[in-house]
Amino acid sequence: MHIFARSFSLSFLVLALLQAMPARAATDVDADALNLESAAVVAPEAASSGKIFVEGSIGNSSQRYALDSTDTSRLSLDFSRTMRLGQGLRAVFSDRLDRIHPRDAGADETVNSLREAYLGWQSDAGNTLLEFGRVNLRYGPGYGYNPTDFFRSGSLRVLTSADPFALRENRLGSVMLRAQSLWTDGSLSLALSPKLANRPNADGWSLDLGSTNSKDRALVALGTQFSQRVSSQLLLYKEDGMSSALGANMTALLSDAAVAHMEWTRSKEPDLLSRALGTSSDTATRNRFVAGATYTTLGKLSITGEYQYNGFARKSSDWAGLGVAPVTQLAYLSEALRLQELASRQAYLVYVTQKGFVSKDLDLTAYLRLNPSDNSRLAWLELRRHWASFDVTFQLQQNMGRADSEFGVLPDRRIFQVLGTYYF
């Protein structure tokens, strides 16, 4: 707990700095594209709000290592609510219950994910915020990979979609104390997350604090809006037993239709294979990096291209060394998924959305992820039809590549499912 004790000392210094900064409320950013943190600040006078929906799905998965395909089904209840408890005080609760068939090995068929449960306070001036509880803290503007999203590891209890935005939304938050100060052109925040359990808990009704709070962790983030077109963040992260990590991200409006984004971190830690196999390994100082751009047409078609790099992943020349049998490769990919890390050293992503596809109530979302080292690909497509309180969705995922490639080794060759979602 010594790192946490030191972090609390740091918190008093940061809080003192927060009070010394200009007491001016943050101004709204003209474009959502400049948002570097997906967890939005709630104004002190905002009315209580929430959402609840029930979702069911049926589907089929064609297997790579078996002759028969597997039928799948899921029933989910998703609930979130923000309540005003008094002047400047609010409570946030977000929970998801999934019943999945067939269940993953070692997992329960019914899994509850308490994503958020915390109290928040905001000063009358609107420039100082405090939050305490389980908070889903998300950083980084990247689409398919977020190196500066330091609290992402271990936060996924169930996997219900291949959409990276759904993964960020449905994961567990971490128990923490967070302080934030806002001023006209920026913000400064400190998050302290203590160790509360030693290991993950596979019980479906567990809070699973061992997945999100297995180490003492601290994060300082400084956000700056240089202009109405450029925003950035600098981040310093520390967890018990590891060296400090430095990160930065940025978004920039290139034109009225184009937005660029970037993320970068540098840290000293074991590589991904050592983590997957649980073996001791010398640490190394390496980089993670993401850069991309999004272009949106007048017809609401958005196309994003993104380059991704993970210096701790396996090189293409080392991939064959994982073994001819897929067991080691699958263990490596499972650990990458658990940590929400990029499994390949380099990757490319093309992400497309079209609002009003064919008809005004039909939306298209699709992406293609490419590993240039082995030329394997993951393709995902979603068509969603909206009614007043009901959606019908078709999803298709295809994993393509050689038998020893990143996506070619996955047990599921093709997955499709039809979903119905009812909003209360």
Steps between C-alpha positions, in 0.01 A plus 500: 500500500804726507434630149145586605625686807737698282214563258285646778782739583508592134123548507525773765756683286282468191188613687689803624601571143139458389386768744776735385395477137257744339145443626332508162253245377594300194354617171334268253706367211347577164556150360452162669794381295737682735386293799797309642317339789178311446374535858322835479476745791143551622397860572392563860147601403442218252175310555505136603520276196544137409431222257392138516473246222458128447687330218475148364701333228520173311789404276739242369876456505679284242795327667849472363601189695166315496271373227180635652407862556379628838167669563520799734249703697506784749258696717620827653358763734683834494426772754665836570384802694637833621317658795530844654515464877541868584682816401808382310460138616409209274500122499583289195405134461557282193449124485464228238372143538580247225379142465711338230482160332729325457702634790876547482716234662521560875235774492142511622215510252361809674744785558430833668730795427483794740655753266463811716377590848634826641420831662604825335520856627544819298564844646256787451741664258515177300879490494575232762374141500544201731393142426522194722397142423519275196566736208539397137787732411572496126771697322613525142339590163620186319238280334641148524786538750554742788852503651413793733196318640698379801207350695388265221684181602288225658177698470307275257282238673315383188547548127171570322620698199813555295427872472783679689264778613264245655795341680594833657140568601427160658816444702542526877612820662768511771441603860676833541506848644519761226549876529472733202537871440363674189582835351423667169769330292579184690474270799715318754396174665639247744364145534606269786394135474592267792566126507184327629547135393778267389350326198197502266178329609315297237176485701228655288367721781837612634607865497825358358721754674796273431474583131486877544667565837775241537772767535540850640484741206513876444444718194554873447353653182546855373265603219551808284282647227743705296225633276155405373683261265768332715473320835757286681570310820820411686478202734725351768408151623645289780406157630657298779799294385541685169687806383306816420349529153471821301224560249355765270204524265366766267216580262502768232231630263671501161191642330126512552486139380831349617635422849840352587586318823812362667598304812845412635640336813847402613557256785735236641334159547508131395387414149158358425618140455660496847171619649305235309725212606560628854875472457767732639650731246721803494309822457561734209411861424282520190225705337135458410354725233177569309434756228199544276258732327124510444323655202122562511297584192186713480308174462610390853750243373804487731820317403789458745844367421730412790856372547573309822832399658584300814869467578427227758326266253668224299685584182395319183825302508421381854138396440596155363703444817180480702468141379339297225208408728255786553487460880782745573379742234147496645636559852692799365191639323283441809739702714503777239119507516500501881740795505328656194840519337598486134620142439709581191793740486319704232142515372274706276133578557233637269177594680187610312162630619206613293196659661187463289635217288242429226226634729510764775445245780771256391861543616809320371817442704795295376872464552795305365808430712816386317818348638753593230757249628295188421227657286223370726181703529198546723191641329189610694169637370187627676166614356265657757136593428342749742140538610364724776596265785633193323807409290569196283867437426693261276869440576757300306864432590753320278850394615728446202858384456740206494464233768800639690406870466351732764140481377535169315574312823181613678247218567210702354525532124174687448249639751161645421218601730165680491414726793183661625527792743206654687550839672283592799 
